[in-house]
Amino acid sequence: MQAVKGLENEPEKGARCEVCFDKRFEVSAHKALELGEKTMTTTLLVSPLKSQEQLKKSGDIFEQKHGVKFIAVDYRSGGGTQDQSRVTKEQQLYRQDYCGCIYGLTMQREQQNRIMDEMFSPLSGKTLPASIEERLEMYTRRMDLEEKNKEYKIIKEKFLNYRQMYFKVTQGKNTIIPAYALSYSVLSRKKAQGKIEFEISNLHYFNREEIKFITLKYFNSACGYNYQNINALIFNPPSYEEELKLRNTLACGSYDLTPIIVVENISNEKLSIELDAKTYEDVREKLINF
């Protein structure tokens, strides 16, 4: 990170990439010498987002400096990029759409009006939709099917994704109470203040932002769990699928984004709710076996 300080906002194929190439090639050249190898290359040569000229320049410098020959093949010319796409699709291979640079990924996701969900891993260990963990689980299943010679297909599907960045419930002026917001709970202004007004069929209705509360006791009975407290729920939550089933039962169906909050006890005092969460269009891979 220190090496690219001041270059964070450089575009793809800019000065930041040159610094990154130099660092990568330095490590690769030393490893090649350690292994007794005389040549080296890089997979970045196949990327249409990288400059062939920059890569060759960095490679040639280290060839002169270390004596390790840099092999620069233009895999993209003559329809090479199209061939990559074809083979990737035919072989159902994962193809990462960024080089691994956090700054490049940040700009790419901003242009796509998406958040960097690849970088999010909750403390609870919960597998998030379209996350690295979900993808790893899918490819683990794929390897298992291949070992058993079973047919499968990897398809892509569009869906409404969700990420929760921050959530807090404060009772009165400064008493933070343990609380858990179900997946797909969204607050338009990220903050609401008010009181719980009434209860119908174990749902407690807040007087702002269509927010609903349920007790941990009811959550346990509805889902068949036995959480002893909210912290246990926070750090070992149900799967997304299980939460969505409960949401469909409590709310208005699959398109409902009502904040549904689980607490140990229903409060009669004024509550302040802070919830920073985002829903957005996304695409994920899904494995289907025959």
C-alpha positions in Angstrom: 0.0 0.0 0.0 2.8 2.4 0.9 4.4 1.9 -2.6 1.3 3.4 -4.3 0.6 6.2 -1.9 -0.6 9.2 -3.8 -1.5 7.0 -6.8 -4.8 5.6 -5.4 -7.0 7.5 -7.9 -4.9 6.6 -11.0 -6.9 5.0 -13.7 -6.3 1.5 -15.1 -3.1 1.4 -17.1 -1.9 4.5 -15.2 1.2 5.1 -13.0 -0.1 2.9 -10.1 -0.1 -0.1 -12.4 3.6 0.4 -13.2 4.5 0.6 -9.5 2.5 -2.6 -8.9 4.2 -4.4 -11.8 7.6 -3.5 -10.6 6.9 -4.9 -7.1 5.4 -8.1 -8.5 8.2 -8.7 -11.0 10.8 -8.1 -8.3 9.4 -10.9 -6.2 8.9 -13.1 -9.2 12.5 -12.6 -10.5 14.0 -13.5 -7.1 11.8 -16.6 -6.9 12.9 -17.6 -10.4 16.5 -17.3 -9.4 15.9 -19.3 -6.2 14.3 -22.1 -8.3 17.1 -21.9 -10.9 14.6 -20.8 -13.6 15.8 -18.6 -16.5 12.5 -17.3 -17.7 9.3 -15.8 -16.2 6.0 -14.3 -17.4 2.7 -13.1 -16.0 -1.0 -13.9 -16.4 -1.7 -10.2 -16.5 -0.7 -10.3 -20.2 -4.1 -11.8 -21.0 -6.1 -9.0 -19.3 -7.7 -6.4 -21.6 -7.5 -4.0 -18.6 -3.7 -4.0 -18.6 -1.2 -2.4 -20.9 1.0 -4.8 -22.8 3.6 -2.0 -23.2 3.7 -1.4 -19.4 4.1 -5.0 -18.7 6.8 -5.6 -21.3 8.7 -2.5 -20.1 8.7 -3.7 -16.4 9.6 -7.2 -17.5 12.5 -6.0 -19.7 13.9 -3.9 -16.9 14.1 -6.9 -14.5 15.5 -9.1 -17.3 18.4 -6.6 -17.6 18.7 -6.3 -13.8 18.4 -10.0 -12.8 19.2 -11.9 -15.9 15.8 -13.6 -15.9 14.3 -13.5 -19.4 10.7 -12.1 -19.5 8.4 -13.8 -21.9 5.9 -11.3 -23.3 3.3 -13.0 -25.5 0.4 -11.0 -26.8 -2.4 -13.4 -26.0 -5.1 -10.9 -26.9 -4.3 -10.2 -30.5 -5.9 -12.2 -33.4 -9.1 -12.9 -31.5 -7.3 -14.1 -28.4 -9.6 -12.2 -26.0 -12.7 -13.7 -27.7 -11.1 -17.2 -27.4 -10.5 -16.6 -23.7 -14.2 -15.9 -23.3 -15.3 -18.9 -25.4 -13.0 -21.3 -23.5 -14.0 -19.9 -20.1 -17.7 -20.4 -21.0 -17.2 -23.9 -22.5 -15.1 -25.1 -19.6 -17.3 -23.3 -17.0 -14.3 -21.6 -15.4 -14.3 -18.8 -13.0 -12.9 -15.6 -14.5 -12.0 -12.8 -12.1 -12.9 -9.4 -13.6 -10.2 -7.4 -11.7 -6.5 -7.8 -11.2 -6.7 -7.9 -7.4 -5.9 -4.3 -6.7 -8.2 -2.7 -4.1 -8.0 0.7 -5.7 -8.8 -0.6 -9.2 -11.7 -2.6 -7.8 -13.0 0.4 -5.9 -13.2 2.5 -9.1 -14.7 -0.3 -11.1 -17.5 -0.9 -8.6 -18.2 2.8 -8.4 -18.6 3.0 -12.2 -20.9 0.0 -11.9 -22.9 1.6 -9.0 -22.1 -1.5 -6.9 -20.4 -2.0 -3.6 -17.3 -4.2 -3.2 -19.2 -7.2 -1.9 -16.2 -9.4 -2.7 -14.3 -7.7 0.2 -17.0 -8.2 2.9 -16.7 -11.1 5.3 -18.9 -10.7 8.4 -17.6 -11.5 11.9 -20.3 -14.0 12.3 -18.9 -16.1 9.5 -22.3 -16.0 7.7 -22.1 -16.8 4.0 -23.3 -13.7 2.1 -24.9 -13.8 -1.4 -22.4 -13.4 -4.2 -19.5 -13.4 -1.7 -16.1 -15.1 -2.0 -17.3 -17.7 0.5 -20.4 -18.6 -1.5 -18.3 -18.9 -4.6 -15.8 -21.2 -2.9 -18.6 -23.4 -1.6 -20.0 -23.7 -5.1 -16.7 -24.6 -6.6 -16.1 -27.2 -3.9 -19.4 -28.8 -4.8 -18.3 -28.7 -8.4 -15.0 -30.5 -7.7 -17.0 -33.2 -5.8 -19.3 -33.7 -8.8 -16.4 -33.9 -11.2 -14.7 -36.6 -9.0 -18.0 -38.6 -9.1 -18.3 -38.0 -12.9 -21.6 -36.4 -12.5 -22.9 -33.8 -15.0 -23.5 -30.2 -13.9 -24.0 -26.7 -15.2 -22.9 -23.4 -13.8 -25.4 -20.6 -14.7 -25.6 -17.0 -13.8 -28.7 -15.4 -12.3 -29.6 -11.7 -11.6 -30.9 -11.0 -8.1 -31.4 -8.3 -5.5 -28.3 -8.4 -3.2 -28.1 -7.0 0.3 -25.3 -5.8 2.6 -25.6 -4.5 6.1 -22.8 -2.2 7.1 -23.9 -0.8 10.5 -26.7 -1.3 12.9 -27.5 0.0 16.4 -30.5 0.4 18.7 -30.3 3.0 21.5 -32.9 3.1 24.3 -33.4 6.5 25.8 -30.4 8.8 25.5 -27.5 6.5 25.6 -28.4 2.9 26.5 -27.4 0.6 23.6 -29.5 -2.5 23.7 -28.6 -5.8 22.0 -30.6 -6.1 18.7 -30.4 -8.0 15.4 -31.8 -6.8 12.1 -33.0 -9.5 9.7 -31.5 -9.6 6.2 -33.0 -7.1 3.7 -33.9 -4.6 6.5 -33.5 -1.2 5.0 -33.9 2.4 6.4 -34.2 5.1 3.8 -32.6 7.8 5.9 -30.4 5.4 7.9 -31.8 6.6 11.2 -35.2 6.7 12.9 -36.5 7.7 16.3 -39.8 6.8 17.9 -41.6 4.3 20.1 -43.3 1.0 19.7 -47.0 1.7 19.6 -48.9 -1.6 19.4 -48.6 -5.4 18.9 -50.5 -7.8 16.6 -49.7 -11.5 16.4 -46.3 -11.2 18.0 -45.3 -8.3 15.7 -44.6 -5.0 17.5 -45.1 -1.9 15.4 -42.8 1.1 15.6 -44.3 4.5 14.7 -41.6 5.4 12.2 -40.4 3.9 8.9 -42.7 0.8 9.0 -40.2 -0.8 11.4 -41.3 -4.0 13.2 -39.9 -5.7 16.3 -40.1 -9.3 17.4 -38.8 -10.9 20.6 -36.0 -13.4 20.7 -38.4 -15.8 22.3 -40.7 -15.5 19.3 -37.8 -15.7 16.8 -36.7 -19.0 18.4 -40.2 -20.5 18.3 -40.8 -19.4 14.7 -37.4 -20.7 13.4 -36.9 -23.7 15.7 -33.8 -22.3 17.3 -32.8 -21.9 21.0 -30.7 -18.8 21.1 -30.0 -17.8 24.7 -29.4 -14.1 24.0 -29.1 -11.6 21.1 -25.3 -11.8 21.1 -25.5 -15.5 20.4 -27.8 -14.7 17.4 -25.5 -11.9 16.1 -22.3 -14.1 16.1 -24.0 -17.3 14.9 -27.0 -16.3 12.8 -29.2 -18.5 10.6 -28.5 -18.7 6.9 -29.8 -16.2 4.5 -32.3 -18.7 3.2 -33.7 -19.3 6.7 -34.0 -15.6 7.4 -35.8 -15.0 4.2 -38.3 -17.7 5.0 -39.0 -16.0 8.4 -39.2 -12.6 6.6 -41.8 -13.9 4.2 -43.8 -15.2 7.1 -43.7 -11.9 9.1 -43.8 -9.3 6.3 -45.4 -8.8 3.0 -43.6 -11.3 0.8 -40.4 -11.6 -1.2 -40.2 -7.9 -2.1 -40.5 -6.5 1.4 -37.6 -4.4 2.8 -39.2 -3.6 6.1 -36.7 -3.4 9.0 -37.5 -6.4 11.2 -35.6 -6.2 14.5 -35.1 -8.9 17.0 -34.7 -7.9 20.7 -34.8 -9.8 24.0 -37.5 -7.6 25.5 -39.9 -5.0 24.0 -39.2 -1.5 25.3 -41.8 1.1 26.1 -39.2 3.9 26.0 -38.1 6.1 23.1 -35.7 4.2 20.7 -33.2 5.4 18.2 -32.4 3.1 15.3 -29.4 3.4 13.1 -29.2 1.1 10.1 -26.8 1.5 7.2 -27.7 -1.1 4.6 -27.9 -1.3 0.8 -29.9 -3.3 -1.7 -28.6 -3.5 -5.3 -28.9 -5.4 -8.5 -26.2 -8.1 -8.8 -25.3 -11.3 -10.6 -24.1 -14.6 -9.0 -23.2 -18.1 -10.2 -25.4 -21.1 -9.4 -24.5 -24.7 -9.8 -27.1 -27.1 -11.1 -26.4 -30.9 -11.2 -28.4 -33.3 -13.4 
